[in-house]
Amino acid sequence: MKKSFAILSKIIVSALTLISMYLLLFSPTTLRINNTHKMATTIINRVVEQSDNDGLKVGVKMLEESGLENVLLSELPKKYQHDFSYVNLYQLSRKYDEEGKITESDIGLKSKNNLTKVINSYLIKEINRKLKEESTRVHHIISIYRYSLLAIVLLYVLAIVLFIFNRYWASAALLIGAVITYGALLYFVTGANAEFQSQIYSGINLSINAGVDLGLFIGVIVAIIWPFLLHKIRKSENNA
C-alpha cells in the first residue's frame, strides 16, 4: 500500500509536469487587431506620405473620392486574429535566421485584392525593416530561443527523472524550466507589442492566453508541493 502511494505520487507529478510543459510550449499567444479598417486607412495614408510615386498618390486619391476605397476596405474582416505558440515562434525565428526575412504566410496574412496587397506588403516591409535595423539583437534573441527550447525540454525531462529517483532537486529543475519558458514568451510579447504599436498601428495587441498561464501555474504548484510529498514518500518507504 505504501509502495503504491509512492508510485502513484510519482506518476501524478510526472503527468502534471508533462502537462505543464505542453501548455507552456503549445498554448497560443494571440495577435489581435480589433479594427482592421482603421489600421488599413492608417497604413494607406502612411504609404502615400512616404512614397515618391505620384501615380500612387493620384490613384489613392481617386479611390477615396469615388468611394471605392470603402468598398475595398469592406472586404477586409473587421477583426484579425492569429495564434502562435512558443514552438511556432521558435520555428519562425529559425526560418528567419535561414532566409533573412519574414513572409506574409509566416504570420497568416492573405491578400484578397490590390488594396490588401498594399497593406500586407507594407506590414511585411516594416517588420523586415525593423528586424534588419536590430539585426545584432535579433540574431542574439534567435540564438537564445534556439538553445532555450532544448534547455527547457531537458529541464522538464530532468525533473521527471529526479521525481522517479526521489530527489528534492526535481523542484528546482521544474521551476527553472517553467519560469524560463514563460519569461521568454513574455519578453517577446512585451517587445513586439511596443514595436508594433509604435511603428505600425496602435491597435495591434499581442497577449498571452490562459493556457500559458495555466502551464506556469501547474509547474510552480508541483515544484512547491514536491518537497512535502517526497518527505511523505520517504517516510512511508522507511516505515515499510
C-alpha positions in Angstrom: 0.0 0.0 0.0 2.8 2.4 1.0 4.7 1.4 -2.2 1.6 2.1 -4.2 1.4 5.5 -2.7 4.9 6.4 -3.8 4.4 5.0 -7.3 1.1 6.8 -7.7 2.5 10.1 -6.4 5.4 10.0 -8.9 3.0 9.2 -11.8 0.8 12.1 -10.9 3.6 14.7 -10.5 5.3 13.4 -13.7 2.0 13.7 -15.6 1.4 17.2 -14.3 5.0 18.1 -15.3 4.3 16.9 -18.9 1.0 18.9 -19.0 2.9 22.0 -17.7 5.5 21.7 -20.5 2.9 21.1 -23.2 0.8 24.1 -22.1 3.7 26.4 -22.0 5.2 25.3 -25.3 2.0 24.8 -27.4 -0.7 27.1 -25.9 -1.4 30.1 -28.2 -0.3 33.6 -27.8 -2.7 35.8 -29.8 -2.1 38.7 -32.1 -5.3 40.8 -32.4 -6.3 43.8 -34.5 -9.8 44.9 -33.3 -10.3 47.4 -36.2 -8.6 46.3 -39.4 -10.4 49.0 -41.4 -8.9 51.8 -39.3 -5.5 50.2 -39.4 -5.7 49.8 -43.2 -6.6 53.5 -43.6 -3.7 54.5 -41.3 -1.3 52.3 -43.3 -2.5 53.6 -46.7 -2.1 57.2 -45.6 1.4 56.4 -44.3 2.4 54.7 -47.5 1.2 57.6 -49.6 3.1 60.1 -47.4 6.3 58.1 -47.6 6.1 57.3 -51.3 7.7 59.4 -54.2 5.3 57.8 -56.7 2.9 60.4 -57.9 0.8 57.8 -59.7 0.2 56.0 -56.4 -0.9 59.3 -54.7 -3.3 60.1 -57.5 -4.7 56.6 -57.5 -5.3 56.6 -53.8 -7.0 60.0 -54.0 -9.2 58.8 -56.8 -10.2 55.7 -54.7 -11.1 58.0 -51.8 -13.2 60.4 -53.9 -15.0 57.6 -55.8 -15.8 55.7 -52.6 -14.1 52.6 -54.0 -11.7 52.7 -51.0 -14.5 52.0 -48.6 -15.8 49.2 -50.9 -12.4 47.5 -50.9 -11.9 48.0 -47.2 -15.3 46.3 -46.6 -13.8 43.1 -48.0 -11.3 43.1 -45.1 -12.5 41.2 -42.0 -13.5 43.7 -39.3 -11.1 42.0 -36.9 -8.0 40.0 -37.3 -6.6 37.3 -35.0 -3.6 35.0 -35.4 -2.5 32.5 -32.8 1.0 31.1 -32.4 2.8 29.2 -29.7 6.4 29.1 -28.2 7.2 26.3 -30.6 5.7 28.3 -33.6 7.8 31.3 -32.6 10.9 29.0 -32.4 10.2 27.7 -36.0 9.6 31.3 -37.2 12.9 32.5 -35.7 14.8 29.6 -37.3 13.2 30.3 -40.7 14.2 34.0 -40.4 17.7 33.0 -39.5 17.9 30.9 -42.6 16.2 33.1 -45.1 16.7 36.6 -43.6 13.1 37.7 -44.0 9.5 37.2 -42.8 6.8 36.5 -45.4 3.0 37.1 -45.4 2.3 33.4 -45.0 4.5 33.2 -41.9 2.1 35.4 -39.9 -1.1 34.4 -41.6 -1.7 37.4 -43.9 -3.7 36.9 -47.1 -4.1 39.3 -50.0 -7.7 39.3 -51.4 -7.3 42.4 -53.6 -4.8 45.1 -54.6 -5.6 47.2 -51.5 -5.0 44.3 -49.1 -1.8 43.5 -51.1 -0.5 47.1 -50.5 -1.4 46.8 -46.8 0.2 43.4 -46.3 3.3 44.5 -48.3 3.7 47.5 -46.0 3.3 45.4 -42.9 5.9 42.8 -44.0 8.2 45.6 -45.2 8.0 47.3 -41.8 8.6 44.1 -39.9 11.6 43.1 -42.0 13.0 46.7 -41.9 12.8 46.6 -38.1 14.4 43.2 -37.9 17.3 44.3 -40.1 17.8 47.5 -38.1 18.1 45.4 -34.9 19.9 42.5 -36.7 22.5 42.0 -34.0 19.9 42.0 -31.2 17.6 39.8 -33.4 20.2 37.2 -34.0 21.1 37.2 -30.4 17.5 36.6 -29.5 17.2 33.8 -32.1 20.2 32.1 -30.6 18.6 32.3 -27.1 15.3 30.9 -28.4 17.1 28.1 -30.3 19.0 26.9 -27.2 16.4 27.7 -24.7 13.9 25.3 -26.2 16.4 22.5 -25.9 17.2 23.6 -22.3 13.5 23.8 -21.4 12.8 20.2 -22.6 16.0 18.9 -20.9 15.0 20.6 -17.6 11.5 19.1 -17.7 12.9 15.6 -18.5 15.4 16.1 -15.7 12.6 17.0 -13.3 10.8 13.8 -14.2 13.9 11.7 -13.7 14.6 13.3 -10.4 11.0 12.6 -9.3 11.5 8.9 -10.1 14.7 8.8 -8.0 13.2 10.7 -5.1 15.3 13.9 -5.4 14.4 17.3 -4.0 16.2 18.9 -6.9 13.3 18.0 -9.1 11.5 21.1 -7.8 14.4 23.3 -8.9 14.6 21.8 -12.4 10.8 22.1 -12.9 10.6 25.7 -11.5 13.5 26.9 -13.7 12.1 25.3 -16.8 8.6 26.8 -16.3 9.9 30.3 -15.4 12.3 30.4 -18.4 9.6 29.4 -20.8 7.1 31.9 -19.5 9.7 34.6 -19.2 11.0 34.2 -22.7 7.4 34.4 -24.2 6.6 37.4 -22.0 9.8 39.1 -23.1 8.8 38.6 -26.8 5.2 39.7 -26.3 6.2 42.9 -24.4 8.8 43.9 -27.0 6.7 43.0 -30.0 3.7 45.0 -28.6 5.9 48.1 -28.2 7.3 47.8 -31.7 4.0 47.0 -33.5 2.1 49.8 -31.7 4.7 52.5 -32.2 5.8 51.6 -35.8 2.7 50.2 -37.4 -0.6 50.7 -35.7 -1.5 51.4 -32.1 -4.5 49.0 -32.2 -2.3 45.9 -32.6 -2.2 43.8 -29.4 -0.3 40.7 -28.5 -1.5 38.7 -25.5 -0.6 35.5 -23.7 -3.5 33.2 -23.4 -4.8 31.4 -20.3 -3.2 28.1 -21.4 0.3 29.5 -21.0 -0.6 31.0 -17.5 -2.0 27.6 -16.5 1.1 25.8 -17.6 3.2 28.1 -15.4 0.8 27.7 -12.5 0.9 23.9 -12.7 4.7 23.9 -12.9 5.1 26.2 -9.9 2.5 24.3 -7.8 4.1 20.9 -8.5 7.5 22.4 -7.7 6.2 23.7 -4.3 4.3 20.5 -3.4 7.0 18.0 -4.3 9.3 18.5 -1.3 6.4 17.9 1.1 5.2 14.9 -1.0 8.7 13.5 -1.2 9.1 13.7 2.6 5.9 11.6 3.0 7.2 9.1 0.3 10.5 8.7 2.1 8.8 8.3 5.4 6.4 5.7 4.1 9.3 3.8 2.5 11.3 3.9 5.7 8.4 2.5 7.6 7.7 -0.2 5.1 
